[in-house]
C-alpha cells in the first residue's frame, strides 16, 4: 500500500485504470482483515515468522505495523488514510457521466467483477460502433444481444470503499451498485474504519491561488525571450449564448503526486495530466501524455484520451496508443516525450525524460511547465464563462495536436469507429 498509493490516495502507476485494479485488491483485503474471526486473531498472536521461507520475509508480531486490540486487528493509520483517499481519488476524477478519464494504460483488469456496468445492444449495433468487430458478425445474427461493458465506469470501486467508510460522498455510487458495498461490509464483519481527514497538502485548492516553487514564474507567464513560439487555441466556444456559465459552481481539484488537475462545474469537466511516468520512472503503464487533457461540456465528451487498445498482440498498436500523436499534447518535431526501446523489449518501459512543474493554479487558470531534453514548454488553460482556451509558449516550434475521437479505445481490445 505504501508503495502502490501516494499520500494523497493516487497511484504510482500513472494509470487511472490500474488505480481501480490495485484499489479493489486493497479494499477487499482490508475488509477481510478487519473482519477476522476470533480464532484467526488468536493465530495471528502466535504465528512463527521463521517458518516462512520466501521473500519478502515475514516480520515478527512485535515489528508489524498493525496492532491487535480488543479481539480485532487495528490497521495502521497511514493505510486507512490512503485507502479512503484512493476511493476519493476515483470519485473526484469521475466525469458527470460517471466515467473516468483514461490516463495511462487500461487493460480492463479487475480484482472482482461483480455488478455489471454497461448496456445491451444488438450485435449489428455493436459492429457499427466497434471497428474491431468488423466482419465478426455472422450473417443473419445482427439482432442478437451483445453486452457492451462500460469499462470506464469505476463506481463499483467507490461502492466497495463505502463498505468500509461511512461517508455520504460515496453514497451515490453505493446506491447504483449496492452489491460491492454489501460484500465489503460483510467481509469486514460490519465494522467500519475510522473517519479520515479529506485534505492533504496540495490535494485540494479550495478556490485559492496556488503558485509553484519555480523562482522565475512571473517571467514564464508573460514571456521570456527564449519562449518565442506562442500559440493560442480556443478548444471550446459556447456559441449558443446560454445563460448558464461554464464557471457556475466551478471548483479546482489537485492530486499533485499523480499530476492530475481538474476543473469541475455545473457544465464543465476539464482534466489535465502533467505528472511523472509512474513506477518510479520506469513508465511501464505510462503514456506520452504530459500536458494532455480531457474535456466534457454538459456531460458530453469533446476531447478524450485515446486509451490503450492492445499490449503484446499488436506491438505497433501498443506504441501508437501511448505516443504523443494519440494525445492532446504539443508535438515538437514529431518527437516522443519519452522514448522506448524497439520491439517487445520496450513495450512496458520508457525513458524518464520529462519533468512537469506546476507554476500556477487558480479558479480559472492552470499553468504548467514541461521540460525534456532541451525543450521547455509552458501550457496555460483558461476557463471563461463561455470558452476554454489554451495558451502554449515554448523555446521550440511545435504542433498543436488534438484527439477528438480520431483514435479512441474505451477498453482493452475495443476500438471505436471514428
C-alpha positions as CSV (number, residue, x, y, z in Angstrom):
1,X,0.0,0.0,0.0
2,X,2.7,2.5,0.9
3,X,4.5,1.9,-2.4
4,X,1.4,1.5,-4.6
5,X,-0.6,4.5,-3.4
6,X,0.7,8.1,-2.9
7,X,-0.1,10.0,0.3
8,X,-3.0,11.8,-1.4
9,X,-4.5,8.4,-2.4
10,X,-3.5,8.5,-6.1
11,X,-1.5,5.7,-7.7
12,X,2.2,5.3,-8.5
13,X,1.4,3.5,-11.8
14,X,0.4,6.8,-13.6
15,X,-2.7,5.0,-14.7
16,X,-6.3,5.7,-13.6
17,X,-7.4,2.2,-14.6
18,X,-4.6,0.4,-12.7
19,X,-5.7,2.6,-9.8
20,X,-9.0,0.8,-9.7
21,X,-7.4,-2.7,-10.0
22,X,-5.0,-2.1,-7.2
23,X,-7.6,-0.2,-5.2
24,X,-10.0,-3.2,-5.4
25,X,-7.3,-5.6,-4.2
26,X,-6.6,-3.2,-1.3
27,X,-10.1,-2.6,-0.2
28,X,-11.3,-6.3,-0.2
29,X,-8.1,-7.4,1.6
30,X,-8.5,-4.6,4.2
31,X,-12.1,-5.7,4.7
32,X,-11.1,-9.3,5.2
33,X,-8.5,-8.4,7.8
34,X,-10.9,-6.0,9.6
35,X,-13.5,-8.8,9.9
36,X,-11.2,-11.6,11.0
37,X,-12.9,-14.1,13.4
38,X,-11.6,-14.7,17.0
39,X,-9.8,-17.9,16.1
40,X,-7.9,-16.2,13.3
41,X,-6.9,-13.3,15.6
42,X,-5.6,-15.9,18.1
43,X,-3.5,-17.5,15.3
44,X,-2.0,-14.0,14.5
45,X,-0.8,-13.7,18.1
46,X,1.2,-16.9,18.0
47,X,2.5,-17.4,14.4
48,X,6.2,-18.3,13.9
49,X,7.7,-16.0,11.3
50,X,10.7,-18.3,10.8
51,X,8.5,-20.9,9.1
52,X,8.0,-18.5,6.2
53,X,10.9,-19.2,3.8
54,X,10.0,-16.9,1.0
55,X,10.6,-13.2,0.2
56,X,9.7,-10.8,1.5
57,X,10.4,-12.1,4.9
58,X,7.6,-12.3,7.4
59,X,8.1,-9.9,10.3
60,X,7.6,-11.0,13.9
61,X,4.4,-9.7,15.5
62,X,6.2,-7.0,17.5
63,X,7.5,-5.5,14.3
64,X,4.2,-5.5,12.4
65,X,2.6,-2.1,11.7
66,X,-0.9,-3.4,12.6
67,X,-1.9,-3.9,16.2
68,X,-4.2,-6.5,17.8
69,X,-6.5,-4.7,20.2
70,X,-9.7,-5.9,21.8
71,X,-10.0,-9.0,19.7
72,X,-9.6,-7.3,16.3
73,X,-6.8,-6.0,14.0
74,X,-6.1,-2.3,14.1
75,X,-4.7,-1.3,10.7
76,X,-2.1,1.5,10.7
77,X,-3.4,5.0,10.3
78,X,-1.5,5.7,7.1
79,X,-3.0,2.7,5.4
80,X,-6.6,3.7,6.4
81,X,-5.9,7.2,5.1
82,X,-4.6,6.0,1.7
83,X,-7.4,3.6,1.3
84,X,-10.0,6.2,1.9
85,X,-8.3,8.7,-0.3
86,X,-7.9,6.1,-3.1
87,X,-11.7,6.0,-3.2
88,X,-11.9,9.7,-3.1
89,X,-9.5,10.0,-6.0
90,X,-11.7,7.9,-8.2
91,X,-14.8,9.9,-7.1
92,X,-13.0,13.3,-7.8
93,X,-11.7,12.4,-11.2
94,X,-15.0,10.9,-12.4
95,X,-17.0,12.8,-15.1
96,X,-20.7,13.7,-14.8
97,X,-21.3,10.6,-17.0
98,X,-19.7,8.5,-14.2
99,X,-16.7,7.6,-16.4
100,X,-13.1,8.2,-15.5
101,X,-10.5,9.9,-17.8
102,X,-8.1,7.4,-19.4
103,X,-4.7,8.4,-18.2
104,X,-2.0,5.8,-18.8
105,X,-2.7,2.1,-19.6
106,X,-6.2,0.5,-19.5
107,X,-6.2,-3.3,-19.9
108,X,-9.7,-3.6,-18.3
109,X,-8.1,-5.5,-15.4
110,X,-10.2,-6.2,-12.3
111,X,-9.9,-8.0,-9.0
112,X,-13.6,-8.8,-8.8
113,X,-16.1,-8.1,-11.5
114,X,-19.4,-8.4,-9.5
115,X,-22.0,-5.8,-10.7
116,X,-22.4,-5.4,-14.4
117,X,-21.8,-1.9,-15.7
118,X,-22.8,-1.3,-19.3
119,X,-25.7,-2.0,-21.6
120,X,-27.1,-4.5,-24.0
121,X,-27.3,-3.7,-27.7
122,X,-27.7,-5.7,-30.9
123,X,-24.7,-7.3,-32.5
124,X,-25.4,-5.2,-35.5
125,X,-25.2,-2.0,-33.4
126,X,-22.0,-3.3,-31.7
127,X,-20.4,-4.0,-35.1
128,X,-21.3,-0.4,-36.2
129,X,-19.8,1.0,-33.0
130,X,-16.6,-1.0,-32.8
131,X,-14.1,-1.3,-35.6
132,X,-12.6,-4.5,-34.1
133,X,-15.9,-6.3,-34.6
134,X,-15.9,-5.6,-38.4
135,X,-16.6,-8.9,-40.3
136,X,-17.1,-10.7,-36.9
137,X,-20.9,-10.8,-37.1
138,X,-22.4,-14.0,-38.6
139,X,-24.9,-13.3,-41.4
140,X,-28.5,-13.3,-40.0
141,X,-27.4,-12.7,-36.4
142,X,-27.3,-8.9,-36.3
143,X,-30.3,-8.7,-34.0
144,X,-28.8,-11.0,-31.3
145,X,-28.0,-9.4,-27.9
146,X,-24.5,-8.1,-27.3
147,X,-23.2,-6.9,-23.8
148,X,-21.2,-3.8,-24.1
149,X,-19.4,-3.4,-20.8
150,X,-18.6,0.2,-19.7
151,X,-15.1,-0.3,-18.5
152,X,-14.6,3.4,-17.7
153,X,-17.4,3.3,-15.1
154,X,-15.5,2.8,-11.8
155,X,-18.4,3.4,-9.5
156,X,-18.2,-0.2,-8.3
157,X,-14.9,0.5,-6.7
158,X,-16.3,3.6,-4.9
159,X,-19.1,1.4,-3.7
160,X,-16.6,-1.1,-2.3
161,X,-14.9,1.7,-0.4
162,X,-18.2,2.7,1.0
163,X,-18.4,-0.7,2.6
164,X,-15.5,0.3,4.9
165,X,-16.2,4.1,5.4
166,X,-19.3,5.9,6.4
167,X,-19.1,8.9,4.1
168,X,-22.0,10.4,2.2
169,X,-19.8,11.3,-0.7
170,X,-19.6,7.6,-1.6
171,X,-23.4,7.1,-1.2
172,X,-24.5,7.7,-4.8
173,X,-22.1,5.0,-6.1
174,X,-23.2,2.6,-3.4
175,X,-26.9,3.2,-4.4
176,X,-26.1,2.5,-8.0
177,X,-24.1,-0.6,-7.2
178,X,-25.1,-1.8,-3.7
179,X,-23.6,-5.3,-4.1
180,X,-19.9,-4.2,-3.7
181,X,-20.7,-2.2,-0.5
182,X,-22.7,-5.1,0.9
183,X,-19.9,-7.7,0.2
184,X,-17.2,-5.5,1.7
185,X,-19.3,-4.8,4.7
186,X,-19.9,-8.5,5.2
187,X,-16.2,-9.3,4.9
188,X,-15.5,-6.6,7.5
189,X,-18.0,-8.1,9.9
190,X,-20.0,-4.9,9.9
191,X,-17.0,-2.9,11.3
192,X,-16.2,0.5,9.8
193,X,-12.8,2.1,9.6
194,X,-12.4,5.5,11.4
195,X,-13.1,8.7,9.6
196,X,-10.3,10.3,7.6
197,X,-9.5,14.0,7.0
198,X,-10.1,14.7,3.4
199,X,-7.3,17.3,2.7
200,X,-3.7,16.6,2.4
201,X,-1.1,19.1,1.4
202,X,-1.7,20.2,-2.2
203,X,-4.6,17.9,-2.8
204,X,-7.4,20.4,-2.8
205,X,-7.1,24.0,-3.8
206,X,-10.4,25.3,-2.4
207,X,-10.5,28.1,-4.9
208,X,-7.4,29.8,-3.6
209,X,-4.5,30.6,-5.9
210,X,-1.5,28.2,-5.9
211,X,1.9,29.2,-7.1
212,X,4.6,26.7,-7.7
213,X,8.2,27.0,-6.5
214,X,9.7,28.0,-9.8
215,X,11.7,31.1,-9.0
216,X,11.0,32.9,-12.2
217,X,7.3,32.1,-12.6
218,X,6.3,35.6,-13.4
219,X,8.6,35.8,-16.4
220,X,7.5,32.4,-17.6
221,X,3.9,33.5,-17.6
222,X,4.3,36.7,-19.5
223,X,7.1,35.8,-22.0
224,X,10.8,35.2,-21.8
225,X,12.9,35.7,-24.9
226,X,13.6,32.0,-25.4
227,X,9.8,31.1,-25.3
228,X,9.2,32.8,-28.6
229,X,6.9,30.2,-30.1
230,X,3.4,31.1,-29.0
231,X,0.0,29.7,-30.0
232,X,-3.4,30.4,-28.5
233,X,-6.2,27.9,-29.2
234,X,-9.8,28.1,-28.2
235,X,-10.8,24.4,-27.7
236,X,-14.4,25.2,-26.8
237,X,-16.6,28.2,-27.5
238,X,-20.2,28.4,-26.4
239,X,-22.0,29.8,-29.5
240,X,-25.5,29.3,-28.1
241,X,-25.2,32.2,-25.6
242,X,-26.6,30.1,-22.8
243,X,-27.5,31.9,-19.6
244,X,-25.7,29.3,-17.6
245,X,-21.9,30.0,-17.4
246,X,-19.2,27.4,-17.7
247,X,-17.9,28.7,-14.4
248,X,-21.1,28.2,-12.3
249,X,-20.0,26.4,-9.1
250,X,-16.5,25.9,-10.5
251,X,-14.1,24.1,-8.3
252,X,-10.5,23.1,-8.6
253,X,-9.0,19.7,-7.5
254,X,-5.4,18.8,-7.4
255,X,-3.7,15.5,-7.0
256,X,-0.2,16.7,-7.3
257,X,1.5,13.3,-6.5
258,X,-0.2,11.8,-9.6
259,X,-0.2,15.0,-11.6
260,X,-3.9,15.5,-12.4
261,X,-5.6,18.9,-12.2
262,X,-9.3,19.3,-12.5
263,X,-11.8,22.0,-13.2
264,X,-15.4,20.9,-12.4
265,X,-18.5,23.0,-12.6
266,X,-22.2,22.5,-13.4
267,X,-21.4,22.4,-17.1
268,X,-17.7,21.8,-17.4
269,X,-15.3,19.0,-16.8
270,X,-11.7,19.5,-17.6
271,X,-8.9,17.1,-16.5
272,X,-5.3,17.9,-17.3
273,X,-2.5,15.5,-16.8
274,X,1.1,16.6,-16.1
275,X,2.7,14.1,-13.9
276,X,5.5,11.5,-13.7
277,X,5.8,8.4,-15.8
278,X,4.9,6.2,-12.9
279,X,6.6,3.1,-11.4
280,X,9.4,5.2,-10.1
281,X,10.3,6.4,-13.6
282,X,10.0,3.1,-15.4
283,X,6.8,4.2,-17.1
284,X,5.5,0.6,-17.7
285,X,1.9,1.8,-17.7
286,X,2.5,5.4,-18.5
287,X,2.0,7.2,-21.9
288,X,3.5,10.2,-23.6
289,X,0.6,12.4,-22.4
290,X,2.2,15.2,-20.4
291,X,0.1,18.4,-20.8
292,X,-2.8,16.3,-22.3
293,X,-6.4,16.9,-21.3
294,X,-9.9,15.5,-21.5
295,X,-12.8,18.0,-21.9
296,X,-16.6,17.4,-21.4
297,X,-19.3,20.1,-21.7
298,X,-22.8,19.4,-20.5
299,X,-22.0,15.8,-19.9
300,X,-20.8,15.2,-23.5
301,X,-17.2,14.2,-24.2
302,X,-15.5,16.6,-26.7
303,X,-11.8,15.7,-26.3
304,X,-10.6,12.4,-24.9
305,X,-7.5,10.3,-24.3
306,X,-7.1,7.6,-26.9
307,X,-6.9,4.8,-24.4
308,X,-4.7,1.7,-24.8
309,X,-6.3,-0.8,-27.2
310,X,-3.7,-3.6,-27.1
311,X,-0.4,-4.7,-25.5
312,X,1.7,-7.6,-26.8
313,X,-0.7,-9.0,-29.6
314,X,-0.1,-5.9,-31.7
315,X,3.1,-4.1,-30.5
316,X,2.9,-1.4,-33.2
317,X,-0.7,-0.5,-32.0
318,X,0.6,-0.6,-28.4
319,X,3.2,2.1,-29.2
320,X,0.7,4.0,-31.4
321,X,-1.7,4.4,-28.5
322,X,0.9,5.6,-26.0
323,X,2.6,8.0,-28.4
324,X,2.3,11.8,-28.5
325,X,0.1,11.5,-31.6
326,X,-2.6,9.7,-29.6
327,X,-2.8,12.6,-27.1
328,X,-3.8,16.2,-27.0
329,X,-0.3,17.5,-26.4
330,X,2.1,19.8,-28.1
331,X,4.4,17.9,-30.5
332,X,7.9,19.1,-31.1
333,X,9.4,18.0,-34.5
334,X,7.5,14.7,-34.3
335,X,9.5,13.6,-31.2
336,X,8.2,11.5,-28.4
337,X,8.3,13.0,-24.9
338,X,9.9,9.8,-23.6
339,X,11.5,7.2,-25.9
340,X,11.2,3.4,-25.6
341,X,13.3,0.5,-26.8
342,X,12.3,-1.1,-30.2
343,X,10.4,-4.4,-30.3
344,X,8.9,-6.2,-27.4
345,X,11.7,-5.2,-25.0
346,X,10.3,-1.6,-24.9
347,X,6.6,-2.3,-24.6
348,X,6.4,-1.8,-20.8
349,X,9.0,0.8,-20.1
350,X,10.2,4.2,-21.4
351,X,12.9,6.7,-20.7
352,X,12.3,9.0,-17.8
353,X,13.0,12.2,-19.7
354,X,10.0,14.5,-18.9
355,X,9.7,16.8,-15.9
356,X,6.4,18.6,-15.1
357,X,6.2,21.6,-12.8
358,X,3.0,23.3,-11.5
359,X,3.5,27.0,-11.8
360,X,0.0,28.4,-11.1
361,X,-3.5,27.1,-10.3
362,X,-6.4,29.3,-9.6
363,X,-10.1,29.2,-10.1
364,X,-9.9,30.0,-13.8
365,X,-6.3,29.3,-14.7
366,X,-3.8,26.4,-14.7
367,X,-0.2,26.9,-15.9
368,X,2.3,24.0,-16.1
369,X,5.9,23.8,-17.3
370,X,7.1,20.7,-19.2
371,X,10.7,20.1,-19.9
372,X,12.6,17.3,-21.6
373,X,15.9,17.2,-23.4
374,X,16.4,20.9,-24.3
375,X,12.7,21.6,-24.8
376,X,10.8,24.0,-22.5
377,X,7.1,24.2,-23.0
378,X,4.6,26.2,-20.8
379,X,0.9,25.4,-21.3
380,X,-1.8,27.5,-19.7
381,X,-5.5,26.6,-19.5
382,X,-8.0,29.4,-19.1
383,X,-11.7,28.9,-18.3
384,X,-14.1,31.7,-19.0
385,X,-17.9,31.9,-18.7
386,X,-18.3,30.9,-22.4
387,X,-15.0,29.3,-23.5
388,X,-12.0,27.2,-22.7
389,X,-8.7,28.5,-24.1
390,X,-5.1,27.1,-24.2
391,X,-2.0,29.3,-24.5
392,X,1.2,27.5,-25.4
393,X,4.7,29.0,-25.1
394,X,7.9,27.2,-26.0
395,X,11.6,27.6,-26.9
396,X,11.0,25.1,-29.8
397,X,8.5,25.2,-32.7
398,X,5.6,22.8,-32.1
399,X,2.4,21.4,-33.5
400,X,-0.9,21.7,-31.5
401,X,-2.3,18.2,-31.6
402,X,-5.8,17.3,-30.5
403,X,-7.5,13.9,-30.1
404,X,-11.2,14.5,-30.8
405,X,-12.1,10.8,-31.1
406,X,-10.0,10.3,-34.2
407,X,-8.3,7.5,-32.3
408,X,-10.2,6.0,-29.4
409,X,-10.4,2.8,-27.4
410,X,-12.7,2.7,-24.4
411,X,-11.4,-0.7,-23.2
412,X,-8.8,-3.3,-23.9
413,X,-9.3,-4.8,-27.3
414,X,-12.1,-2.3,-28.2
415,X,-11.6,0.2,-31.0
416,X,-14.3,2.8,-31.6
417,X,-15.2,3.7,-35.2
418,X,-14.0,7.3,-35.7
